[in-house]
Amino acid sequence: MALDGTTPEELREAVLWHLTYTLGKDAGHSSLYDWRMAMSFALRDRIVEPWFASTRKTYETAAKRVYYLSLEFLIGRLLEDAAINLGLRDVAERALKGVGPAFDELVADEPDAALGNGGLGRLAACFLDSLSTIGVPAHGYGIRYEHGLFRQRFEGGRQAETAEDWLRQKHPWEFERPEVAYEIGFKGQVHGDFWEPAESVIATAHDMPIVGWQGKWANTLRLWAAEPTELFDLDRFNAGDYAAAAEPEALARTISRVLYPDDTTYAGKELRLKQEYFMTSAALQDILRRYFATNSNARDLPKHVAIQLNDTHPAIASPELIRLLMVRGLTFEEAASTAERTLNYTNHTLLPEALERWSTWLMGNVLPQHMDLIERLDDRHRKAHPNRPKSVGLVLNNEVQMGTLAFVMANRVNGVSALHTELVKETVFADLHALHPEKIVNETNGITPRRWLKLANPPLSGLISETIGEGWEADLDRLQALEPAIDDAGFIERFSAAKRHNKVALADWIRGTMDIAIDPDAIFDVQIKRIHEYKRQLLNILQTVSLWHRIRQNPNGDWVPQVRIFGGKSAPGYAVAKEIIHFINDVARTINSDPEVRGLLKVVYPPNYNVSMAERLIPAADVSEQISTAGKEASGTGNMKFALNGALTVGTLDGANVEIREQVGADNFFLFGLTAPEVVARRRIPDHARLAIEASQNLKDVLQLIAEGVFSPGDPERYHGILDRIWHHDYFLVASDFDGYDAAQGDIAQAWKDQGHWMRMAARNTARMGYFSSDRTIRGYMADIWDVTSAM
């Protein structure tokens, strides 16, 4: 029986009812898809009641609401997640016995909702889970991408992109709301404070209930789809100009078709800006509609509403909120003050180039009234701070600085790890911090233990519950109670067995999908994240080549078997990252076919990394690669997921690595590399890369192998671009950190030889990761930024 009293028999009847009356199928002739949909609908039915109850209580108590605006929500599969949060996972499994496919088969059949790219989108999904678990009245707002992020495949080792098709099948977790629709305009003319758009689309709402742990509260993720204001031009159609007749529909579908369209062209930039405004305007119109249904004073908005901007993508919110409030009768200054007290901004990057900038011509063309409002906000800020540096401006060098706009118009600005927040103050927003010393606060990221331990790692989560009891899922600090058991040989044996179970499962999956045999008793060393130069997948693969070269030179040495596993996608227009992907695959092909290494080293790069793949890789990992150039990674959340699941981190003092190392203990973390201040100092040294290379025989050997075309025999000059960057343009200090990283890998191999000691270190990582629950992060936002309390 589940938390709500549902028995397997009752759930089975609900599934069979939906097979018959929702899907129109007989159980004896139903496909796997039919069974999955029926189970999804049966579980969704059990979310609706707490969803409605949560909404009613929010209205009854007039509770302050939180609105989270994000261009990404990397929610992944929802079937098992919902079953676990409802307490129905085992019930669902028993309900299908003897009548339908196994529950695990249904889970594996669900498409992975590709509504995000990486950590930013997954963080947003974790936050929604925690908001519902804690009982904070909240809405998430995003775009219902028809295709989402591209599907990655490899052609000759190169990344190729095809459209993601997650919506080819009906999405059972959403409720379409055709009555909730807003017109979104673009371009046109401005007459005083009146804007007459030349183009427009309709934003229509699709709601997903997000249920928290134990089904006590459910919030809403509202995704917007773009539809045409008129289906097509009938006169043009009848005249035979079919393409022109369909232009309104084409514009609308384009806006919500693909996440992160390539913006290396003007058309791509225009589409990206339209997407951001489309989502933000629809969300703000919806927020104000809901607010004015029960409130009449627009100036009181900050007392009842807190809006969080996840990165700069929704930064257009400030001029749009001002525009909408002016329509309600507020003056520009009243509207600007109200917006500034309502909006908050999360910064996720220390890369200046990642803080979006739009040309004033593009902004003025696509959103002419907003360009005017941004200039007025710039003038307002200049007058308030007459001594502001020339480097500060919402408009600089004929570009709108979206990071500055988000900062200036936010009540609070937060970083996402202790180190990152301090670096935000010292680097990208140093001048603004001097003008607004009270604005920046820190909220170190977190992850939901429901998905990233309970769901992803049943062997380990089961052992935890047997050892310390239930309840840790919503109180992750309770993992500290595992500490006494770590000295018990029986517990460590079971901990080791749980890890090996996951490694065997991953090895079977890799053999089945990639036809590569890997040894479950080898070190599984995993680096999964977006492919970017600062994340330094290149450092990892160069050291892998060095290890391969040394094994070949001394095949009878005391080597530890290793499997290096990569996962991640490059942005379609990021040529350097794509070159690194190609290189990794060429190295994998060379090493995996080399009989001289005798299985001592394998390289595996499964294509199309996503949430579901992460749920396979993370529980099976022995080593977590967190090797970004210090001072570049804002936080990371993959580092938290790995450590929680008993992987040992090899990493730099970057992002949340600093806090993870403090929590798990320096003896349970493999540290290497330059610190953030040392990185800055190193870059000032002329020829720093050449000096590092000349001092490292191992690195010189690797670069020589690449220069000789060992990994591209048919095209020996293929990776001369990589060589040139390492020798002459090594901004991310791969060469300078190579020997330190190589030594850390040597320490890992040595530590692996004492399996009892290794497993105790791994168990300490799990036991000491309670701080990194997204529940703790959300409570920080509640107290420091939003001024809200739980409504449960």
N, C-alpha and C positions, 0 to 999 in steps of 0.2 A: 504493500500500500504506500502511496506517495504522501507528501506533506499535506496535500489537499484532500486526501482520502481516496484518490483514484486507485482502483484495483486494476491488475492486468486485464481482467475480463471486461471491465468498463471501457478501458482504452481500446481493447480489441474491437468492441462493438462500435466505438466512435470511428475507428479506422475503416471498418467495413461499411458503415453508414456513408462516409465520405466517398469511398470507392463507388458505391451505388448511385448516390444522389448528387454528389458534386462532380465526379468524374464520369459517371455513366458507364461504369465497368462492372463486370461480374468478377468475383474474386478468382475464379478458376481460369480466367482469360486476361488477367491484369499483368502488365509489364512491371519491371523494377521501377520505372518512372511513376507509374500509377500508384504503387505502394508507397513510394517516397512522398508523393504529393498528398496522399490520404493521411499518412502519419503527420506530415507537416501541418495540415489543416486541423487535425485532431489536437495537436499540441498548441497550435495557435488559438484554438477555441478556449484553452485554459489560461491563456495570457490575457484575453480580452477583459475578463472580469476584474483582475487587479489593475489593468490599464484604465478602465472606466472609473474604478474606485479611486485611483490616484488623482485623476482629473477632477472628480467631484470634490475630493478633500482639498485640493489646491484652490478651487473656487470658494469653498466654504470657509477656509481659513485666510483667504486673501494673501496667500503666501507669495513672497517675492520669487520671481522666476529667473532661471538662468537660460540663456540662449547661446549655443555654441556654433559658430559659423566656421565651416571648414570646407575647402574645395575637395578634401579627401576624407573618406570614411572607409578604411580597409577592414570591412566587417568579416570577410571570409565566409565560411559555411555557418549556417545558423541552426540546423536541425539538432545536432548533438548539444550545442551550446544552450539552446532553449530547454532541452530535456534535462540537462544537468541543473540549470538554475531553478527549474520547477520541481526538482527532486524526482523526476520521472525517468531517469536514464535506465535503471534496472527494470522498471515497470514496462517501459517501451520494449525492451529486449524480450521480456517474458510474454508480452501481449502478442508478439508475432510468431511465437513458437507453434509450429504445427499448422499455421494458416498462410504464412507468407515468407518472404525472404528475411534473412537475419538483419537486425537493426544496423549492424556495421556495414552491410551492403548498401542500405539506404543512405547512410552517412557518406559513403564513398561516391555515391551517384550524384550528390548535390553539386551543382556548379559553384565555383569559388567566385564570389562577387568581387569583381576587379575594380573597386571604387577608390583605389588609392595606389600610391607608388611605393611607400616604405614606411619608415618610422613615424612620420607626421600623421599619416592616415590611420596607422595601427594605434597610435596614441589616442587619437580621437575616438576610436572604437572602444578602447579600454576605459576612457573617461565616461562614455555613455553607460557602460556596464556598472561602473562605480557610482555614478550619479543615481542610478536606479537602485543599487544595493543600499546606498545610504539613505535614499528617500528624499532627494532634492528635486523639486519640481523643475523640469528641464526639457528643452527641445534641442535636438541637433538639426542643423540645416545644411544641406549639400545639394549636389546635382545627381540626378538619376541618369548616369551616363549609359547610353545605349550599348556601348562597347567597352567603356572603361579603359584601363591601361592595356596596351597592346599585349598580345600573346607572343612570347619569345620562342624562336626556334633557332637552331644552328645549321647553317649551310656552309659546308667546308670549314667549319670552325667559326665562321662569322655570324654575328647576330643578325637575324632577319625578323621583321615585325609583321604580324598579321593581326587583323581585328579580333579582339576578344568577343566571345559570343555568349556571355553568361545569361543574356535575356532572350536567347533563342527559344528557351522554354519559359513557361509562365513562372513568375516569382511568387511563391505561395505566402511569403511573409509580409506582403504589403497590402494595404488597402488604398485603392484609388479614390481620390477626393475630387471629382470633377467640379463640385460646387466651390472649391477653394482655388481660385484662379485670379491672377493679376497680370495686367498688361505691363510689359517692359519695353520702353522706347529706346531708340538709338538715333544719333545724327540729328539732322533738322536745324531749326533756327530758334534763337532765344530772343524774346521780346521783353525786356525788363526782367521781371522775375518769372515770366511765363515761358515755358519751353514747349515747342511744337515739334515733336519727333517726326522724322521722315520714315522711319522703319519701326516696326514693333512686332513682338511675339507675345504669346500668352504662356505664363508659367503655371503649370498645373501640379497639384500636390499628390504625392504618393507617400503614405505613412507606414512606417514599420514600428510596431511596439517593441521596446527594448526592456525586457524584464530583468529585474535584479535577482540576486541570490535568494533562494527560497520563495521566490514569487510574491514577495510582499509589496513591491512597488514596481510600476512600469512607466517609463517615459516614452517619448516619441522621437524617432528619427524621420524628419520630413525631407524628402528628396524632390527636387523640382525637375519636371520634364518640360521641354519647350514645344509649343504647338503654334501653328500659324494663326494669325488673327482672322484670315479667311483662307479656306482650303486651297482654292486655285482661282485664276482669272478665267471665268467661263467664256468671255468674248475671245480671248486669245486662244483658248483651247478649241473653240469652234472654228476659229480661223486657221487651225492647223499648227499653231506655234505652241506645241505641247511643252517644250522645255521652259519657255518663258512663263507659260501658264502656271507651272509648278514652282516658280521661284519663291513665293512666300513659304511654302512647305519646306523647300530646301534650306532656306535660311534658318527656320526654326529647328529642323532636325539636326543641322550642323552644330548648333549651339550646345545641345546636350548629347552629342554623339560620342565624342572621344575625350578622355581625360588627358590633359597636357598635350594639345596638338603641337606639332613642330612649329616653333615661333621664330625660326631663322629668317622667315620672309615677312614682308609687311602684312600680307593676308593672314599669316599665322599669328602675328602680334595682335591684329585687330580682332581675330576670333577669340584669342585668349582674354583680352580685355572685356569683350562682350560676355564671355562665360562668367567672369568674375563679377561683373555688374549684374548680370541676369540673376545669379544666385543670391547676391547680397540684397538687391532691390526687392526681390520676391520675399526674402526672409524678413526684411524690415517692414514691408507693407503688412505682412502677416502678423508680426509682433505688435505693430501699432493697432491693427484691427482688433486683436485680442485685448490689448490694453484699454482702448477706448470703449470697449464693450462694458467695462465696469468702472472706468475712471474718466473724469472730464477734464482734469487739469494736466495739460501736456508738460508743464514744468516739473510735475511730480514724477515723471517717468523714472528717474534714477532710484527713487524709493521703492519701486516695484519691479524693476527690470535691470538685469545685469547682462551685458552682451560681451562675449569673449570672441576676439578675432584670432583664429589659429593661423599665424604667420601673416604675411602681407597680402595674401590673395584676396581677403575681403576688406582691404584697407579703404576701398572706395566707400565703405559704410559711413564714414563721417560726413562727406558732402551729401551723400544720399539721405542720411537721416536728417540733416539740416534742411534739405530741400523738402522732405515730407513734412517736417514740423512747420516750416514756413507756409506750406499749403494749409496747415491747420491754424494759421493766424499768428504764429510767433514771429518776432523780428529776427533778423539774421543773428544778432548778438545773443538773444534769448535761446535761439535754436542751437547755436554753437556751444553755448555754456551747458545746455541740457545734454547735448551729444557727448561732450567731453566728460561729463560725470557718469554717463551710461556705458560708454565703450571701454574695453580693456584689450590689450594686445600682448600676445605671446610671441616672443622672438625665438626663432629656431636656428639661427645661423650667425656665424662670425665671418662669413664670406661676404664682403661688400657687394660683389657682383650678384649675389643671391637675393639682395634686397631689391625688389622690383623697381624698375624705372620705366616710365612711358614718356615718349616724346610729347611735348606740348601740342604738336600738330596732330598726333594720333588722338590724344585725349580730347583736344578741342573738336576734332572731326567726329569722333564716336560719341562723346558725352560733352557737348558744348556748355551746358549749364553747369556741369560739375567742374569743368575747367575754370569757369568764372568763380565758382564758390571756392575752389582750391586757392586761387589767387587772392581772394578776399581773406581766407584763413591765413595765408602766408603774411599778408599785410597786418592782420590782427596780431599774429605772433611777433612780428617785427616791432610793432608799436609797444607790445607788452614787454619786450626785451630789446630795447634800443641798442644795447651793446653786444648783441649776439654776434658771434664770429661770421665772417663771410662764407664759411663752409657750411653754415646752417641755413637751410631754406627748403620750404616745401617745393619750390620750383628753383632749380639750379641748372645752368648750362642748357636751357631749353628742354629740360626734362622734369617731369613730376617725380619726386622722390617718395615712393610709396612707404618706405620704412620711416622716413621723417614724418610723413602725414599720419601714419599709424601711431607713432610715438607722441607727437604733439597733441593729438586729439584723443588720447587715452587717459582714463583716470589712473590706471596702473599699467605698467609694462613689466612683464616677468620674463626672466631667463628660466632655463629648464634643468640646470644643475648648478651647484655652488660655484664651480670654476667658471662655467659659462657666464653666469650672471655677473661675476666680477670682471670678466673680460669684456662683456657688453658695456660695462661702465667705463672701461679703460680704452676700448678700441672703437667699434662701429658707432657707438652713441656717446662718446666721451664728451663732446661739446654740448649735446643735449642734456646729458646727465648733470653737467655743471650748471645748466640753466634750471633744471628740474630735479634737484637731488632727492626729492621725496618719491619720485614716480617708480623707480625700478625696485622690484622685489624678486626673490627667488622662490620657485616652486619646483623642486627636483622631480623629474618625471617618475612614473611608476607603471606597473603592469598589473593586469587583473589576474589573480591567482586562480580564478575559476576556469578560464580558458587555458592559461599557460602552465598550469600544474594539474589541476583536477581533470580537465578534459584531455590535455596533450600527453599526460604521463600517468596513466592508470596504475602501472606497477609501483611507481614511487609514491603517488598520492595515497594508494592503499596502504603501503608500509607506514606512511606518516600517520594516517588515521589509526592504525593498529597500535602505534607506539605512543601517541600523545592524545588520542581521542579525536572526535569530530569537532568542528567549529573553527578550525584554522582558516577555512576558506574565506571567512569574512573578518578574520582577525589574524593577519599573517605574522604578527609579532609572536604568536604562540609557537612558531617554529623553534624559538629558543629552547623550548622544552625538549627538543631532540638532543641537546648537547650532552647530557649524561649518557645517553645510549651510544654515543660515538665511540666511547671506550670499551663497548661491549662487542666482542668478536662475532657473536651471533648476529647482532644488528648489522655490522659492517658486511658480513657475508650476504645478508638479505639485500642490503643496499647495492652491493656489487651485482647480485643476481638481477635486480631490477634494471640496472644499467645495461647489463649484457642482453637481457630480453629485448630492450629497445634497439640495441646494436644489431642483433640478429634480424629483427624485423626490417631495419633499414637496409641491411645487406641483401636481404631477400628482395626488397623493393628495387634496389639499384640493379641487381642481376636481372630482374624481370623487365625493367623499363629501359635499361641501357646496355644489357648484356656485358656487364663488367663484374667480375668476381672480386669481392673484397673480404678480408679476414676480420671477423667480429672481434678477435683478440688483439688487433692492431689499435694504435691510437687513432681515434677519429677526431681529426683536427678540422674545425669548420669555420668558414668565413662566409656569412650570408648577409648581404646588404646591397644597397644601390651601388653600382659600379661608378666610382668617382676617384679621381687622382688623390684627393686628400684622405680617402679611406684606405688607400695603399694596398689594394689587392696586388699591385705590382711588386711590392716588397715581399709579400708572401710567396708569390710564384718564383721570384728570383732566388729566394732562399731554398725553395723546393728544388730548383735546378741545381743549386750548389750541393744540396744533400744527395741528389741523384748522381752528380759527378763524383762525389767522394765515395759513394757506395761502389761505383764502377772501378774506382782506383784501388779500393780495398774491399773486395767482395766478401772476404772472410772476417771482416771486422765485427765488433760487438754492437751490431745495429738493432734498433727497435723498430719493428714493423709500423708503418704509418700510412694513413689514408688522408690525403688533403682534399677537402670537399669545399667547393665554391658554389655560390648561388647568388643571382642578382641580375638586374637588367640595367642597360645603359639608356640614357635619353637618346631618342632617335637621331638627334643632330650632334651628339657629343662624340666627335671622331676619335679623340684620344682614348676615351673609355672603350669604344668599340675595338680599337686596336689592342687594348689590354685583354679584352675578352677573346679575341682571335688568338693572341699569344698563349693565354692559359689553355685553350683547347688544343693548340699545336703542341705545347709541352705535354699535355695529358696523353695525346696520341703517341708521342715519342716514348715517354716513360712507361706507359701501360703495355706497350708492345716490346719492351726491352727484356729479353730473357735473362740478362746478366744480373738484374736486380732481384730476380727470384721472388717476386711478390713482396719485397721489403718496402716498396713504395708504390702507391697508386695515387692518381689524381682524378677526381670525379667532379664534373660540372653538369648537373642536371639542368635542362632548360626550363624556362618559364617558372622561376621561383615565385611562390605566392604564400599565402597564409597556411594553406593546407600542407604545402611542402615543409614549411617551418615547423609545423606540428609533428612532422616525422623526424626532421634533422635535429632539432634542439634537444629532445629527450635522449637522443643517442650520442650526443657529442661528449667527448672527453675534454677537448680543448676549445675554448672560445677565443676567436681572433678579434681583438679590439685594438687595432694597431694604427689608428689615424695619427697624422702629424699633430703633435700637441698644440692646442690652441685653435683647432679647426672644428672638432666635433662638439656640437652643442651639449648633447647629453648621451644619446643612445638609449634604446630600450631593449634591443637584442642582447646587449651585455647583461641586462638584468634577467632576461628569460633563461639564458644559458646558465648563469650562476645559480639561479633558483632550482634548476634541474640537475645540479651537481656536475657542471663542467667547470674546469679551472681556466681562469682568464690569463691569456698572455696579452699584455697591453701597455700602452703609454699612459702617462698621467694626463688624460684628456677626458673632457666631458664628465659623465657620471662614473667613469672608471675610478676617479679619485675617491668618491664616496663609497663605491663598492669595495675598494681595497681597504678603506678604513673600517668598514663593517665586517668583512670576512677575515681580515687580518693579513698583514704583509706576507706571512709565511704560507698563505694559501692563495697566492697571486704571483704570477711571473711578470715582473716589472722590467721594462727596458726603455731606452730612448731618451731623447732630449726633452726637457721640460718646456713649457710655453715660453718663458723668458729666454731659455737657451736657444730655442728655435729662432727667435728674433735676432739674438746675437750672432748665431751661426750664419744667417742669411747676409749679414753685413760683411762677412769674410769673402774677399774675391776668390774665385775658383774653389769654393768650399767643396763642391762635388768632386772635382778633380783630386783635391787633397785626400778626401775620404777614400776614393777609389784606389789611389796609389798606395794608401796605407793598408788595404785589404786584399790579400792575395786571393781569397775565396771569391770576392766580388769581381776582381779582374778576370778570374777564370770563367765566371758565369758570362760576363760581357763578351769575352772572347768566343765562347761557344755560340752566342747569339750572332756575333759578327760573322762567324764562319757559316752561318745558315744551317746549323745542326737541326733546328726545329722547323725549318722551312726549306728543305733541300731543293725543292723545285723553284724556289724564289729566294735565294740567299740574302737579298737586300731587303726582305719584307719588313724586318723590324729595326732597320737603321734609324727610323724615327724615334723609337724607344731609346736606342743607344744615344742619340743626339741629345734627347731631353735629359737623360741621366748625367751625361758628361757636362752639358752646358746650360741647362735650364731646370735644374733640380729644385724647384721651388718647394716641393713637399718633402725634401730631405730624405729621399729613399736611400741614397748612398751614405749619408751621414749616420743613419740609424741602422744600416745593414749589419754591421758587426755586433751591435748590441742585441739586435733581434736574433741573429744567428746563435749567439751565446745563450739567449733565453730558450731557444729551441733545443739546444744541447742540455740545458737544465731540465727541460720537460722530459726528454728521453731518459735522462738519468733517474729522475723521480719515478718514472713509469715502472722501472725495474722492481721497485718495492711496492707491490700492489696493495698491501695492507695500508701502508702509509698514504698512498695515492687516494684510496677510497675514503680514508679519514679526512683528508683535505677536501675531497669532493663533498662529503657529508657536512663538513663545517660550512661550506659555501651555501648549501641548502638551508641549514639551520640558522644562518645569520643574515638572510635576505629579507626578513620581515619588513624592514624599513621601506623596501621598494615596491610596496603595494600601491596601485593607483588609488585605492581607497584613502591612503594617507595623503597622497597628492591632492585629491579632491577636497579633503578636509582643510588643507592649506589654502586652496583657492577660496573656499567658503569663508574662512576667517580673515584672510589677508586682502582679498580682492573683491569678492562678491557681496560680502555682508549678508549671508543667508544661513539658514539653519535647516535641519532635516524636518520634513513635514510628516514623517511616519509617527 
